[in-house]
Amino acid sequence: MIELKNIEKYYANKGVKSYILRHVTTSIKQGEFVSIMGPSGAGKSTLLNILGMLEEPTYGQYEFMGEDVVSLNERKRIELYRNHIGFVFQAYHLIDEMTVAENIEAPLLYKKVPGSERRSRIADMLDRFNMVAKSDLFPNQLSGGQQQLVGIARALVAQPSIILADEPTGNLQSAQALQIMELFKKLNEEEGITIVQVTHSEVNAAYGSRILHLLDGVIKEDVTVSQTV
Amino acid sequence: MFKLNLKIILRSIWKNKISSFINVIGLAIGLAACLMLLIYVMYEWNFDKQSKDSANVHVVMTNVLDDKGKIFVTFNGSTTAFAPLIKREIPEVQYISRMDYGNMGLIANGINGFKKKSKFAESDILKMYDYHFISGDPKTALTDPRSVILTESTAKTLFGTTDVLNKTVKYQEKENLKITGVIQDLPENSSNRFDYLMPWSFYEIIDEGAKDLNWSNYSFITLVSLRPDANLDLVNKKIDELVKRNNKQISQPNFLFPLSKMHLYGKFEEGKSVGGDIEQIWLFTALAIGILLIACINFMNMATAKSEKRAKEVGIKKTIGANRRSLIVQFLAESMVLTLISVIIAIVLIESFIPVFNNLLNIEMSIPYFNSYIWLGLLSVVLLTGLIAGSYPAFYLSSFNPTQSLKRNVEGKGFFSFSLRKVLVIGQFCFTIILIISTLVIYKQIQFIKNKPVGFDVNALVEMPQDGQLIEKFELLKTRLLKSGAVTTMYQSSVNLSHHGSNFTGLEWQGMPQPENKVMFNRVGTTYDYISTNGIKLISGRDFNKKYASDSSAVMVSASAVKVMGLKKPVGEIIKMFDANFTIIGVFDDYIWDSPYQSNSPMVVYFNKVGTGAITMRLNASNNLQQNIETITSITKEINPSYPVEIKFMNSIYAEKLTKEKTLGILSNLFGGLAIFISCLGLFGLISYSAEQRTKEFGIRKVLGASVASLMQLLSLSFIKMILIATVLAAPIAYYIMIKWLDNFEFHTTIPWWIIVLSAVGTIAISLLTVSYKAYRTAKSNPINALKYE
């Protein structure tokens, strides 16, 4: 599904190149659950952003579903967002002026899903995340864990093939974090959704099927997790 | 999608109540002020433009030449012989009508008499003005000499109804006139207004001057309607030749001038129109646009300031599949909704304040709801303001890369938009300070003229028109009033103490430098007690006195007249006017009788028993004022029962001379105040935004030990700097403008340095107050609140 070849990212400052990513080559297959780990400044988030086409690599090749996407135009990129990619953020990034239901509905509106189907999908999501009673609340009326659930519901509602999560549990208590990771695992196993997450936590990483260890912009280790947890 | 967007827009407006309020109210006030001014401008602009063919109607003007053949004054008077001649000889003339200037004349239904504005005109006037006839036939309404056309309100005043066709009214106690038509009231903004209109043929019966076809009496107005295809220059050329051919002795050239331009372009220099009130119209238009601009700048500043906060929203929306177009639409719709709300509030504001405004300016205006231009203008203002205000977030923010905006990289500081915002704020305050300085200078000028001595004691001095029986029974009135004790002294005169016109040139004296005098003198005909009543200062000689029989051919002259004539010992000198000799018996000091802004012509006051028109009385100061007036009223009514008694106080007559400048003063006060208010609202909004943006920085600084004062300084300083720059820019501009304005007046005040300092200090003080409230609140807040969010 994802093919990265020799991805480089650096910033040139007064002729000095400071590298964020170097020679990153890897591929992620449909249905994998990948955790990107590494210390602060290792380039984890940059890698995820490049995967999500939020940033462009300075150099290298990136194919998403067999298509070269390094210099994709905005219109096509938005098409990919609408149909294939769901984002989950550490700071949830819900829209404050929208209710829970409206936040979940927003991607469907942009995707121009007809009204009746929108309603049924929202109802489905609310049901699945036990949020029916909260559908009319605003984000600031929810706890962090609940907000992240809404964030995930929003990412899922458009039925993406891949979810990119940037430290999805970074702002949560451990019990809530556990719940989110269980959810990811279930989505991965039961629905076959590809998941790529950035995390600091060994525990979280253990939920996935594969771990990419990043250090100073270079993949140091690429390990497959034995499913014993 | 649209519904949800609208819902979210309304929610975010509600969530940011304060900034929305500042936004909407600021813009609404700005819009209201702008529209109000524009309605006023339209009112002035439409002067004499109501009738269908108003563009073809011209008024005959006369150039008055001095002895060197140079035009020194142009006025709208013409002679009686002019109209018949050009009607016969010039084919381009379609309709022509002679009129008088209009008078206050008594019109009565039985014993119910009222003094109303009368007008005499030839029947062609009904073809030039498309008066709306409620009853009567415009074709025949002015055919019979003894007929009259009433306006609707005159008919209602006299009869209580408009159903008065063929009834009879009495004019000036003497003549019975048949009502041949009732027309709708004339608009306020018309130069030829009347309450009742009578035929010229009737005027010829009752007035010698109107009947006599001559080329010397310029006491009439002639309106000429040209065919639509006529060339005005050509017609004027023909008129010039025609008049010269027919009128060999006196050659005061006539020309036609569009009536619809008279009101706004009525100032003539050397026979050419050089503007007039149009300058005021431009001034008000500029003021209207300026105020709207201030409000729009606020709106845009707030919208752009807030939009930086919304960069995050843009980022989120992009990652869930929003494209640029949908974001642009959303931001534009949002600012349009706000603008629309402002417009609605603005209309409510105008509706509630227009009566006050009308009252202040003494005019009749209303929102012309049925005027499509107003709606078109309003719509374009809404669209334009909404577009400009919304375009920054719409086009700029939507272009961002989502990671950038999510990381909040879109900071305001050092950013293009921020320096643009600074420029806008400086511009805003520049305009405001100019308005404040102008207001102060106008106020000072009005005070200067008000405090300038008029040359006599205006208090306890009253006047009334000398109508009907008061002309013949003046001596009786005088005896009775003096006896009653309400009046200490009084006199009759040909014109009021404060009058306009009554100028003449044919004065001769001994030792004249030229054989023919062209200097305009002003004349007042009166009998006894002139000086003793009005209290004008006598420099030498004496007032008219019954003891001297020779006083029937005596004059008093003003100090400036003595100067013009160059007389060393004026008393005893003999001057000649109207082919009669008069001896100078007294010299009085100049006083203000016409415009208080310039020196008036030299004056001669001559003894003339038939010079009647006004009665001036000095009230007895030892009595109650109310009582005096009541006594005068009852005695006058008894002697002259058919006329209403109209007593006017001299001090209010003199106060009225300042009306135009007072209007300007009121307007600049009002709109200057609004401008300050809107600007400060904007400043408050901006500083709130800036404080919010720097919350974290402030938290850190506080943790590091910064004092409240230093934080306040940090926040306020940049704003205060902007206002200082605005002051430095505005002061010379305002100074220049006001010097130009003051140059319009011969008597004018100066612009002292303290006015500029005062307005600068005042503006800075007000804005400091605005800024420091917010700055203090921010600086005082607990640092942990600021640092928690990250």
Boltz contact constraints between the chains, C-beta under 6 A:
constraints:
  - contact:
      token1: [A, 49]
      token2: [B, 403]
      max_distance: 6.0
  - contact:
      token1: [A, 54]
      token2: [B, 402]
      max_distance: 6.0
  - contact:
      token1: [A, 54]
      token2: [B, 403]
      max_distance: 6.0
  - contact:
      token1: [A, 55]
      token2: [B, 403]
      max_distance: 6.0
  - contact:
      token1: [A, 78]
      token2: [B, 321]
      max_distance: 6.0
  - contact:
      token1: [A, 78]
      token2: [B, 323]
      max_distance: 6.0
  - contact:
      token1: [A, 81]
      token2: [B, 321]
      max_distance: 6.0
  - contact:
      token1: [A, 82]
      token2: [B, 321]
      max_distance: 6.0
  - contact:
      token1: [A, 87]
      token2: [B, 319]
      max_distance: 6.0
  - contact:
      token1: [A, 93]
      token2: [B, 316]
      max_distance: 6.0
  - contact:
      token1: [A, 95]
      token2: [B, 313]
      max_distance: 6.0
  - contact:
      token1: [A, 97]
      token2: [B, 8]
      max_distance: 6.0
  - contact:
      token1: [A, 97]
      token2: [B, 11]
      max_distance: 6.0
  - contact:
      token1: [A, 97]
      token2: [B, 12]
      max_distance: 6.0
  - contact:
      token1: [A, 106]
      token2: [B, 320]
      max_distance: 6.0
  - contact:
      token1: [A, 107]
      token2: [B, 320]
      max_distance: 6.0
  - contact:
      token1: [A, 107]
      token2: [B, 321]
      max_distance: 6.0
  - contact:
      token1: [A, 109]
      token2: [B, 1]
      max_distance: 6.0
  - contact:
      token1: [A, 110]
      token2: [B, 321]
      max_distance: 6.0
  - contact:
      token1: [A, 110]
      token2: [B, 322]
      max_distance: 6.0
  - contact:
      token1: [A, 111]
      token2: [B, 321]
      max_distance: 6.0
